């Protein structure tokens, strides 16, 4: 009656052994490490780079605990942070500017566990330490940028259709097009209305000028703003990938804010510099009709910028090309004078626009402007000698190798659709994270011990079996989180502690049903069988309702709430397995083989 077939015992044992193996890596901790990654996407980390790294470390009398080729990077693990920092300086000096040398943390798990893909859980910012940024997107700049782009497209459309106009200007949130007669304006309005459905067109007369006012529809404005946030999110993810951060948190908060959390980052200054720099590229024509007057404002339709030599340059407001059209950007050197350069590859639309612009402006100067932190600087302003096709552009202009590398990194990682500003910054030190881990671990341990004492005192042998099943539940929960490579945060640790309290309820129900059956006068073997069978439906119902609540939290929550929901849902599944199967298997092994069982130790 109370016996499992052999295969079921073996299945339970196999699950518990697998749970133990995948839980073990979390007890070995982490060690400081250095990660070497190729800067250019065309370069790969290989055994030759591994040998160069090993030789450089050996020459500096640095002996890493582990030096391995992992994907497209080399990782070296050290015993302490002093060796880690020395290794970073040595490798940066020996390998040159073609490689990114970043500080990292690596698990101290034995090689045989790593070979089984048994890896520890990632720790969140509140447990591991790191840096937290809250960035705000400049929505006005995003709309202005869209209006400027549309102004250029309006001009091109009117030229293609041979529709004469006397000017296209931007007035606040409107684009104003001037015509000399009403018939031309009507023709232009019909053409633009067909091509640009996101705009609303209105007629107005101002003196002898016939004006056509174009303004974005509210739906189109929201679409541009949402698109700006989403593009910035993608760009930030690419930049974080360049930093080599494991399990970063990059998510939207509200309509115009983005949260960036970088757990485990030690070089916070570099992280802030890379994320905080809003590098975007614009290509405009130099205004050669007006002269620069010191102290005076820029003439209408132009902007005033300084170049790298400190000279002031007037450029037209019309943007020919932006950084959105960049596919790749790599540092290099000019073949003629060996100066550092940034070599840019444009996409199809960007290549066509650049080709048309250079064809129409041969003999004129074109300015390439780099915007960082809201300030524009003319990198170079060469004279267009001939039409440039093929989508390949080279930027040079008295920059150092480091400047070329940083500029290419920012452009390669993607252009921000709109500038962003860091409005909040928090740094969580490793010691505070370690304290949080200790507190969370202690709370779970104390809760487990108190539950164990109560169960053993109240239910005797069945209480002890329930405690062992509860331990199996905790083991399987941690193993699942490790297998999923989930990120554990303080709310997640709270979920683990809550799961312990919820999981023991199932064993309490089973034990009470067995007691009830014994009071009704049936035999102990029959009472055990009936207790497990009758309690199962109640356990299933209560866990399904909890699971529904957990799924709702995951679906509608964000950040810490989602982390809590994941642990809660997994804990419900593991508690069903441990409370029903594991505890029943132990009861069967303890009492099931006794043919004449007169009593059981259940208090």
DRENZAMAR-553888 format. One record per residue: x, y, z of N, C-alpha, C in turn. Coordinates in steps of 0.2 Angstrom, whole numbers, plus 5000, padded with zeros to 4 digits. Atoms other than C-alpha are relative to their C-alpha. Layout:
// residues N
XYZXYZXYZ ...
// end
This chain:
// residues 603
500449945000500050005000500450065000 499549955000501450125005500749994997 499450015003502750084993500050034993 499949975007503450164977500449944996 499650045004504150064963500750034999 499349985000506050064961500150064995 499849955005506050184946499850075003 500249944997505150314956500550035005 499449984995506450314970500650024996 499449985004507850324957499850074997 500149935003506950474949500150055005 500049954995506750564965500850015002 499350004999508650524969500350044995 499749975006509150584952499950085000 500249935000508250754954500450035006 499749974994508950784971500850004999 499349995002510750744965500250054995 499949945005510550864950499950065004 500149944996509850994962500750025004 499449994996511450974973500550024996 499449985005512650984958499950074998 500149935002511851144952499950055005 500049954994511751224969500750015002 499349994998513551194973500450064998 499649945002514251334963499950065004 500249944996513351464974500450015006 499750004993514451414989500850024999 499349995001516151444981500250084999 499949935000515951634979500450024993 499749975006516851744966500750035002 499349985000518651804963500150064995 499949955005519251964955500449984994 499850035006519651944937500150064995 499949955005520252034921499749974994 500350035007519352014904500350044995 499749975006520152054888499649984994 500450015005519052074873500250054994 499849965006519452134855499550064999 500449945001518852314851499650004994 500350005006518452284833499649944999 500450055001517052174828500349944995 499650055005518152094814500549965003 499450044996519452034827499649955005 500250054995519251874837500549985005 499550024995519951814853500249924998 499850075002520951654849500649985005 499550034996522351544856500650055000 499449955001523651674849499950055006 500149954995522851804860500149985007 499950034993522851684875500749995002 499350014999524651654873500450075001 499849934999525051844872499950025007 500249984993524051874888500449965005 499650044995524951724897500750035000 499349975000526651794891500150065004 500049944997526251964897500050005008 500150014993525651914914500649965003 499450034998527151794916500650055001 499549955000528351934912500050055006 500249954994527552044926500049965006 500150044994527651894938499450005004 500650014998525851884939499749934998 500250075001525151704941499250005001 500750014999523251694938499849935002 500350074998522251554946499749964994 500350035007521351524929500150054995 499949965006521751594912499749964994 500450045005520451534899499750044994 500349975006519751574882499249995001 500750014999517851604885499650044995 500449975006516851644869500550054996 499549955004517651804861500450045005 499649964995518651854877500449955003 499650034995520051804888499950025007 500149984993519751794906500549975005 499550024995521051784920499850015007 500349994993520551754938500650005005 499549994996521651814952499849995007 500150024993521851784971499750065004 500249944997521551964976500050064995 500149945004521152144969500750034998 499449975001522952204970500349974993 499750035006523552074957499550014994 500549995005521952104947500150074997 499949935003522352294945500750004997 499450005004524152264941500049964993 500150045006523652134928499650054995 500349965005522452264920500550054997 499549955002523852394919500549974995 499550045004525052264912499749994993 500350035006523852194899499850064995 500249945004523252374893500650024997 499449975003525052424890500349954995 499750055004525552264882499649984993 500550025005524052224871499850064995 500149945004523852404865499250024999 500749975001522252494859499549964997 500450045004521552354849499549965005 500450054995520852264865499750045006 500349974994519752314879500149965006 499850044994520452264896499550035006 500549984995519052274909500049965006 500150044994518852224927499449965001 500650045000517652084931500149955006 500050054994517251944944499849944997 500250075003517251764940499949955006 500150054995516551614950500649965002 499550054998517751504960499949934999 500350075001516851344955500649964997 499550055003517951194951499849994993 500050015007518251154933499449954998 500550055001517150994934499350035000 500649974999515651094939499950054994 500149965006515951224925499949964994 500150045006516051084912499349975000 500750025000514351024918499550064999 500449945000513751204915499650025006 500349984994513351224933500350065002 499849944999513551404936499650035006 500449974994513051514951499550054997 500549955002511651634951500350074999 499849935000511951814946499750045006 500249964995511851934960499850074998 500249945002510852094958500450065004 499649944998511552274962500050005008 500050004993510952264980500349955004 499650064997511852104984500850004998 499350015003513452114973500350075000 499749935001513752304973500050024993 499949975007513952414958499750074999 500249935001513152574951499350004997 500649995003511452634947499950074997 500149935003510952774935499350004998 500649985003509352854931500150064995 499849955006509452944914499350034998 500649975003508153064907500150024993 499949995007507853074888499750074999 500249935002507653254881499549994994 500650015005505953234872500050064995 500049945005506053414865500549994995 499550015005507653374857499849954995 500250055005506953214849499550034995 500549975005505453314842500350054995 499749955004506553454836500449964994 499750035005507653324827499649974995 500550025005506153244819499850054995 500349945004505553414813500650024995 499549985004507253454806500149954994 500050055006507353294796499450004995 500550005004505653314790500050074995 499949945004506053494784500449984994 499650025006507453424773499649954995 500450045005506253294766499550044996 500549965004504953424762500450034994 499749965006506253524752500249954994 499950055005506753364743499449984996 500750015003504953324739499850054995 500249945004504553494732500550014994 499550005006506153494721499949954995 500150065005505753324714499450014996 500749985004503953384709500050074997 499949935003504653554703499550045002 500549964997503553644715500450065003 499649944998504253824718499850025007 500249984993504353874736500650065002 499549954998505254024744500349995007 499750014994505753954760499749955005 500350054995505553814773500450015007 499749994994505853854791499649965006 500350034995505453784808499850055005 500249954995504453884820499649965006 500250044994504253794837499949934998 500150075002503353634834499749994993 500350005007502853684816500550014995 499649985006503653684799499650044996 500349955004503253834789500350004993 499850005007503353824770499750074997 500349945003503153994760500049994993 500150015007502454004743499850074997 500249935003502154154731499350014997 500750005002500354104725499749945003 500450054997498954004731500049934996 500050075004498953874717500649965001 499450044999500653824720500049975007 500150034993500253804739499649945000 500550065000498753694735500349944997 499650065003499853584724500449975004 499550034995501153564737499649975006 500450034995499853534750499849934999 500350065003499053394740500649955000 499550055001500753314737500349985007 499750024993501453324755499549965004 500550044996499753264762500049934999 500050075002499953104752500649975003 499450034998501753074757500150005007 499950004993501753124775499450005004 500650014996500253054784500050025007 500049994993500953094801500050085001 500149934999500753284798499350034998 500749965002499253404798500250064997 499849945004499353544786499450055000 500449944999498553714788500250064996 499849945005498453864776500050065004 500049934997498854044782500350054995 499749955004499254204773500350055004 499649954996500554324779500250054995 499849955006500654484768499949974993 500050025007501054434751500249924999 499850075000501654254756499449965002 500550054999500554104756500449955004 499750054996501053994770499649935001 500250074998500853804773500349985006 499750024994501053754791499949935001 500050074999501453574795500149995007 499950024993501253504813499949935001 500150074999501453334819499449985004 500650024997499853244824500249975007 499850024993499853194843500249935000 499850075001499953014838500749994998 499350005003501453044828500550025005 499649974995502253144842500249945005 499950064995501952994855500549954997 499750055003502652874842500850024999 499349975000504252984840500349995007 499850004994504452994858500249935003 499950074998504252804861500649974996 499450025004505452774847500650025003 499449974998506752884854500249965007 499850044994506652794871500249934999 499850075002506752624863500750004997 499350005003508252674852500550015005 499549984995509152744867500149945005 499950064996508752584877500549954996 499650045004509552484863500750025000 499349985000511052594862500349995006 499750014994511352584880500249935002 499950074999511252394880500749994996 499450015004512552404866500650025004 499549974997513652514876500249965006 499850044994513552404892500349944997 499650065003514052254881500750024999 499349985001515652354877500350005006 499750004994515952364895500149935003 500050074998515752174897499749995007 500350014993514552184912499549944999 500550065000513552024916499450025003 500649994998511752034918499850075003 500249934998511452224918499250015000 500749995000509752294921499950074996 500149945005509252424907499250004999 500750005001507352464907499750075001 500449945000506152604904499750015007 500449984994505452694919499650074998 500449955002503952804915500150024993 500149985007503752904899500750014997 499349975003505552974897500649995004 499550024996506652894909500349935000 499750075001507852744909500449995006 499650034995508552644923500649964998 499450045002510352574921500349975007 499650034995511052454934500549954998 499450045002512752374932500349975006 499750044994513052244946500749984999 499350025000514852204950500550044997 499649955004515552354940500550035006 499549974996517152404949500350074998 499749945003517752534937499450054998 500649965001516252654940500150064996 499949945003517052804933500049994992 500150025007517252724916499349994997 500750015002515452664916499650064999 500349945000514852834920500250044994 499849965006515852914906499749974994 500250025006515352794893499250004999 500749995000513452794898499850074999 500349935000513352974901500250044994 499849965006514153034885499549994995 500650015005512753064872500350024994 499749995006513853054857499549994994 500450015006512853084841500450044995 499649985005513553124824499550044995 500449975005512853254812500550034994 499649975006513453304794499650064997 500349945002513053484789500550034995 499649965004513653604776500250065003 499749944997514753744781499750064996 500349945003513953914778500650054998 499449955003515254014767499750064998 500349945002514054154764500150065005 500049954994514154244781500749995003 499350004996515754284791499850005007 500050004993516054254809500150065003 499949944996515854404820500149985007 499950024993516654384837499550035005 500549984995515354394851499350014997 500749995003513854414839499749934999 500450065001512454284837500149974993 500050035006512454164823499450024995 500549975005511554224807499449955000 500650045001509754154804500249944996 499950065004509753974798500749975001 499350034999511553934805500149995007 499850014994512353874820500850015001 499349994999514053914827500349955005 499750054996515253784833500850014999 499349995000517153774837500349934998 499650065002518353654829500549985005 499550034995519753554838500650055001 499549955000520953704835499750065004 500349944996519753824844499750054995 500249955005519253914828499249995000 500850005000517353964826499849994993 500250025007516453894811499250005000 500849995002514653934804499849944996 500350055004513653784798499350015000 500749995001511953774791499649955005 500450044996510553704802499849944997 500350065003509953584789500549945001 499650064999510653404794499949964994 500050045006511153304779500049925003 499950074998511553144789500150005008 499950014993511453084807500349935002 499750074998512252944817499649945000 500450055001510752844815500149954994 499950035006511352794798500749965000 499350034999513052724805499949925001 500050074999513252534803500649985004 499450024996515052524810500450065000 499549954999516452634816500649975004 499350034997518252584819500550055000 499549965000519752674824500549984995 499550025005521152674811500550064999 499549955002522552784803500050024993 500049975007522652894788500649974996 499450035004523752814774500550064998 499549955003524452984769500450035005 499649974995524953064785500049965007 500050044994524752924798499750025006 500449974994523553024809499449955002 500650044998522252934819499350024997 500649985003520552924811499449955003 500550044999518852854813499649984994 500250025007518252754798499249975001 500750014999516352744797499749974994 500350045005515252624787499250025000 500749985000513452694782499649954998 500550055003511852594779499850034993 500249985007511052604762499750074999 500349935001509952764765500650055001 499549954999511452854773500550004994 499650005005512552804759499850044994 500349965005511352874746499950075002 500149934998511053034756500750034999 499349975000512953064758500250014992 499850005007513253024739499750064997 500449945003511853154734500350065002 499749944997512553284746500750024997 499349995002514353264740500050024992 500149995008513753264721499850084999 500349945001512753424723500550065003 499749944996514053524734500849994999 499350015002515753484725500350075000 499749945000516953624729499950045007 500349974993516053664746500349965006 499850034994516553624764499449975003 500450044997515653494773500249995007 499850004993515653494792499849935003 500250054996515653334803500050015007 500049984993515053374820499849945005 500150054995515153264835499750045007 500349974994513953304850500149955005 499950044994514453244867499750055006 500349974994513453294883499750074998 500349945002512453424873500450054996 499649955003513953514866500349974993 499750025007514453504847500750034999 499349995002516253504841500149984993 499850015007516753514823500649955000 499550045000517853364821500550014994 499749985006518353404803499550034995 500449965005517753514789500350004993 499650015006518553454773499650034994 500349985006518153524755499949944996 500350065004517153404744500450014993 499650005006518353364730499649974994 500450045005517153234721499549975004 500550044997515653134724500349945003 499850064995515853004738499549955000 500550054999514952844736500349945004 499850064997515052674743499849995007 500150004993514552724761500549995004 499450004996516252734767500350075002 499849934998516752894777500650005005 499550004995518352934786500050075003 500049944996518453064800500750015003 499449984997520053144805500050075002 499949934997520653304813500350015006 499549994994522053314825499749965007 500250044994521353174837500549955002 499650054998522353064847499749934999 500350075001522252874846499549985005 500550024995521352864862499350044999 500649975002520052994856499749964994 500350045006519852894840499749945002 500350074997519552734850499350025003 500649994996518252814862499550034995 500549985005517352904847499749944996 500250065004517252744837499649965004 500450044996516652654852499350025001 500649974999515252774855499650004994 500450005006514752784837499849934998 500250075001514852594835499549975004 500550024995513752564850499350024998 500649975003512452664841499950075002 500249934999511752834840499450015005 500649994996510552904854499650044995 500549965004508952964846499950075003 500049944997508953104858500550005006 499549994994510153174872499749975006 500250024993510053094889500550035005 499749974994510553164906499949965006 500050044994511053074921499750045006 500449964995509753134934500149975007 499950034994510153014948500649954999 499450055000511752904952500049985007 499950034994511952784966500549945000 499550055000513452674970499949965006 500050054994513252514981500749975000 499350034999514952464988499949925001 499950084999515452274988499849985008 500150014993515452285007499250005002 500750004999513652335008499649944997 500350065003513152204996500149935004 499850064996514052075006499650005007 500450004994513152135022499249984998 500750025002511452115012499949934999 500050085001511951935007499949975007 500050034994512351895025499350015004 500650004997510751965032499449964997 500550045003509651885019500149925001 499950074998510551715022499849985007 500250014993510351735041499349995001 500750004999508551775040499749934997 500250075002508251615029500249945004 499750064996509351505040499650005007 500450004994508451565056499349984999 500750025002506751545048500049924999 499950085001507251365043500049975007 499950034994507851325060499450005005 500650004996506351385069499449964998 500550055003505151295057500249935002 499850074998506151135060499949985007 500250014993506051155079499349985001 500750014999504251175078499749934998 500350065003503851035066500349935004 499850064996504950905076499750005006 500350004994504250955092499249985000 500750015001502450945086499849944997 500250065004502450805074500649945000 499550054998504050705080500349974993 499650035006504650585066499750034993 500349975006503450655053500250074999 499749935000504050825058500750004997 499350005002505850775055500049994992 500050015007505350705038499850064996 500249945003504450865034500650054999 499449955000506050965038500549984995 499650035005507050855027499750024993 500449985006505750885013500150074998 499949935001505851065016500750024998 499349995002507751065014500149984993 500050025007507550974998499750054995 500349955004506351104992500450064999 499549945000507651244996500549984995 499550025004508951144987499850004993 500250005007507951124971499850074998 500249935002507351304971500750044998 499449965001509151374972500349974993 499750035006509651244958499750024994 500449975005508251304947500250074998 499849935001508751484949500750004997 499450015003510551434945500049984993 500050035007510151334930499750054995 500349945004509051484923500550065000 499549945000510551604927499650065002 500449944998509251714936500450045004 499749954996509751874945499750005006 500350004994509551864963500150065004 500049934997509052024972499749995008 500350004993508452064990499349985000 500750025000506652044985500049924998 500050075001507151874978500249965006 499850034993507951824995499350005004 500750004996506251875003499549954997 500550055003505351764990500249935003 499850074997506451614996499849995007 500350004993506051655014499349985001 500750015000504251665010499849934998 500250065003504251505000500149945006 499950054994504951405016499350005004 500650004996503451465026499449974996 500550025003502251425012500049924998 499950075001503051255008499849955005 500150044995502851185025499349995001 500750015000500951215024499849934998 500250065003500851065013500149945005 499950064996501650945025499650015007 500450004994500651015040499349974998 500650035002499050975030500049924999 500050085001499650795026500049975007 500050034994500150765044499450015004 500649994996498550835051499449954997 500450055003497550725039500149935002 499850064997498550575045499849995007 500250004993498150615063499249995000 500750005000496350635059499749934998 500250075002496250465050500249955006 499850044995497150385065499550015006 500549994995495850465077499349964998 500650035003494450385066500149925001 499950074998495250215071500249954995 499750055005495950145055500749995001 499350024999497650065054500550054998 499549955002499250165053500250004992 499850005007499650105035499550034996 500549975004497950155029499950075001 500049934999498050315038500550044996 499549975004499650365029499850014993 500250005007498950315012499450055000 500649955001497250415015500250075002 499849934998498150565023500450034994 499749985006499250585007499550014995 500549995006497850554995499550055001 500549954998496550665004500350075000 499749944999497750805007500250034993 499749985006498350814989499650054996 500449955003496850904982500050075003 500049944996496851034995500750044999 499349975002498751064992500050034993 500049985007498451074973499650075000 500549945001497051204975500450065003 499749944997498051314987500650024996 499449985004499651314976499850034994 500249975007498651344960499850085001 500249934999497951504968500650055001 499449964999499651564974500450014993 499749995006500351524957499750054995 500349955004499051634949500250075002 499749944998499551774960500750024998 499349995002501351754956500150014993 500049985007501051754937499750074999 500249935001500051914939500550055002 499549954998501451994949500650004994 499550005005502651944935499850034994 500249975006501551994921499950085000 500149924999501152174928500550035004 499449974996502652204939500650024996 499349995003504352264935500550015005 499449994996506052264942500049955006 499950044994506152194960499349965001 500750034999504252144959500149934996 499950065005504652024944500549955003 499550044997506151954953499749965006 500450034995505051914968499549954997 500550055003503751834957500349944997 499750065003504951724948500249955006 499850044994505651654965499349975003 500650034997503851634971499749944996 500350055004503251534956500449945000 499650065000504751424956499949965006 500150034993504551394975499449965000 500750035000502751344972500149934997 499950075004503251204959500549965004 499550044996504751144970499749975006 500350024993503651134986499549954998 500550065002502351024977500449944999 499650065001503750904972500349985007 499650024994504650904989499449985005 500550014995503050905000499649934998 500450065002502150764990500549944999 499650065002503450654982500649985005 499450024996505050674993499849985007 500250024994504150665009499749935000 500450065000503050525004500549944999 499450055001504650424998500349995006 499750024993505450445015499549975005 500550034996503850395024499949934998 500050075002503750245013500649965002 499450044998505550195016500049995008 500050004993505250225035499549955002 500650044998503550135037499749954995 500450045005503050055021500249935000 499750075000504049895023499749965006 500250034994503249855040499349974998 500650035001501849725037499550025006 500449994994501149745055500250065003 499849944997501349925059499450025005 500549994995500449965076499950075001 500149934999500850145078500650044996 499649965003501750295070500250065004 499849954995502750435078499850074996 500349945003501650585073499850055005 500249964995501350665090499350005002 
// end
